[in-house]
Every structure is written in C-alpha cells, then in structure tokens.
Amino acid sequence: MPILLRRALIAGLSAMATVRPAGADPMKLRLGTALSGGGVELYGLALIDGIRSVDPTFEIRAVTTKGILDNVARLEDGSLDIGLVFGEVAHELFAGIGRPRTKLTILSVMYSTPGMFVVRSDSRYRRINDLRGHRVVWNGRGGGLAVQARYVLEGLGLDPDRDFEAIYTDKLEVGPDMVIEGRAAALWGSGKRWPGFVTVASSSRGGRFIAPNRNEIQRIRDKHGFLAEFTVPARMYPGQYDPIQTVGSWAFVMARADLDDAVGFRFAQALHRVERMSMLSKQLAESTVKNTLMAVPRRERLNPGVLAYYKKAGLLAE
C-alpha cells in the first residue's frame, strides 16, 4: 500500500475512533483507583485513556484512594461514581459477609488476579509452608491483595497474621524492595505482569514464584468455591520459564448504586467499541464483554445500563 494512502487510512480510523456519539453530552465521572504504584492504578489510567479515545466527551477523573476497601466505602457514600474492586471483595459485598448485601453494580470485568508469592531466587523458600513464621509483605491492610491472601490461606488452614510475621504497607514500592534487600522473605501479589513482581524478578538477585500446589488448589477451592483456577503463562516475568497454576478471581469496575442507567449504557458502549476496534491496551486486554459475562456471579449484578447495552447490541445469548 502506498505510504500516502496508508496514512490517509490511519487518519480515517483515528477520526472514526473519536467521533462523538450521536446526542452525547459531556459526562464527568470520578474513578476510584487505589494506592499509587500498583497494577490497579495502571489499569485505571489505561481505562480512562481507552474510553476517551472513542468518546472524548466522557471525562473520567482518576482519584487515588487508600485501596479497594476505601473504593467500596466511597462508592457507597456517593463520593465516587465508579471504582475498581477485587473479586474477593466483590464476593463479600454480594454475599453480605459481615455486612448488609451491597447495591453496587458491575460495569465491566477488569482483569484476572492469579495470586502467588515472590521470593528471591537465591532463597531457600519453595513451598507456602516454608514461609510460615517468616516476614511476608501483604501490601496495604485495606487493599484487595491482602483480602485475597486471607482467603487463599484460609483455604489451607493458615492466617496471614497468626502464621506469618505480617508486614502491611500503604506504599506498594516498599514490598519489592524489602524482598530484594532481604528484609522480608516474600511478597504476596496477583495479576499478570503485576509491577511488584516485575520489580523483584528484574532485580540482580532475580525472583522465584511460590503458588499453591495441585492438592492445595483443590483444598482452597473446596473451601471457597468462588475462587477460580488460573494459569500465569510462561515468561510473564523475567526468569519464569514455566506456566504457574494458582487461584484467584476476576476484578471488576463497579458503580455506585444510583448511577444513571444512561451512564452505564454509554460506558459499556464505549468500552465495547474499544474492544471491537482492537484498541485494548495490554492493561485492558481482559476487559472484554465475553469475560465480563463469564465473571459476573449473576446477570442482575450488572449495571442496568450495561445490561441494556448488551441486549441492544445482541451480546447476550438467550
């Protein structure tokens, strides 16, 4: 294809991507991310960029919060419009564990969160039991990572505070440094290409990952059936030459209970448009309609506007 024609085609596609939807009015939303330096914040910024690329009148402002639990509290008091929530926390909200059942709704899946530990590659730790009694960083006490770790360990009859020397920090860059410097034995994290894991695995000492073995995965899922089994593909991290089997959940973009249905409709329409145009960034790669429908515990958990868009677009199998 001639260069000038190729440039004209690219320009045309870019223009199509940013056409203002018919009748669309400027819309402003507050998005609760989490602590700076983690994968949740990176996802939030990518989500904003993706939505803006196809609907520039959709203004979403990222709000740094104290973590996933803070997002939930602020969604429920109305100081956030949408927020990022880990699947383990969403499970508690919908099941009413330790609190009334939530009226928050789901706009989309974020990404899968396969959980595991990272240790220095020159350490002696190779199994979860090897870490008992040692210093482990669980990240922020009010964050989704710590909640996930509690569920995983509970399935094995363990407790983060009782069976380990627990370290909690609201500065996500602290955990990887503590492992690299030998001040902590391990760091718990989740996701694919999670920044904390990248930091440890990329260090001069290198990293090794510890996940539940086959028997432990079964025990965890027998105890907590909402947790799913995931595979972290090989070479997600430096030095990780084999796939890793573990457990985790799907994280969600959630909305306050009284968010206008029209907003949910427009959000779903914009994100689906990003997907259809193959514009999903690596952070948004799993934020698809298919994954959302697979991950939601029940369709009525979806925001009514999102459900209305899915029906109108013919995305729901009868």
HELIX and SHEET records of a PDB file:
HELIX    1   1 ILE A    3  ALA A   17  1                                  15    
HELIX    2   2 GLY A   39  VAL A   54  1                                  16    
HELIX    3   3 ILE A   68  ASP A   77  1                                  10    
HELIX    4   4 GLY A   87  ALA A   95  1                                   9    
HELIX    5   5 ILE A  128  LEU A  131  5                                   4    
HELIX    6   6 GLY A  144  GLU A  154  1                                  11    
HELIX    7   7 VAL A  174  ILE A  180  1                                   7    
HELIX    8   8 PRO A  195  SER A  202  1                                   8    
HELIX    9   9 ARG A  214  LYS A  223  1                                  10    
HELIX   10  10 ASP A  261  ARG A  276  1                                  16    
HELIX   11  11 VAL A  289  ALA A  295  1                                   7    
HELIX   12  12 ARG A  299  ARG A  301  5                                   3    
HELIX   13  13 PRO A  304  LYS A  312  1                                   9    
SHEET    1   A 8 PHE A  58  VAL A  63  0                                        
SHEET    2   A 8 MET A  27  GLY A  32  1                                        
SHEET    3   A 8 ILE A  82  VAL A  85  1                                        
SHEET    4   A 8 ILE A 244  ALA A 255 -1                                        
SHEET    5   A 8 THR A 105  ARG A 120 -1                                        
SHEET    6   A 8 ALA A 186  SER A 190 -1                                        
SHEET    7   A 8 ARG A 135  ASN A 139  1                                        
SHEET    8   A 8 GLU A 165  TYR A 168  1                                        
SHEET    1   B 5 PHE A  58  VAL A  63  0                                        
SHEET    2   B 5 MET A  27  GLY A  32  1                                        
SHEET    3   B 5 ILE A  82  VAL A  85  1                                        
SHEET    4   B 5 ILE A 244  ALA A 255 -1                                        
SHEET    5   B 5 ALA A 228  VAL A 232 -1                                        
SHEET    1   C 6 PHE A  58  VAL A  63  0                                        
SHEET    2   C 6 MET A  27  GLY A  32  1                                        
SHEET    3   C 6 ILE A  82  VAL A  85  1                                        
SHEET    4   C 6 ILE A 244  ALA A 255 -1                                        
SHEET    5   C 6 THR A 105  ARG A 120 -1                                        
SHEET    6   C 6 GLY A 207  ILE A 210 -1                                        
END                                                                             
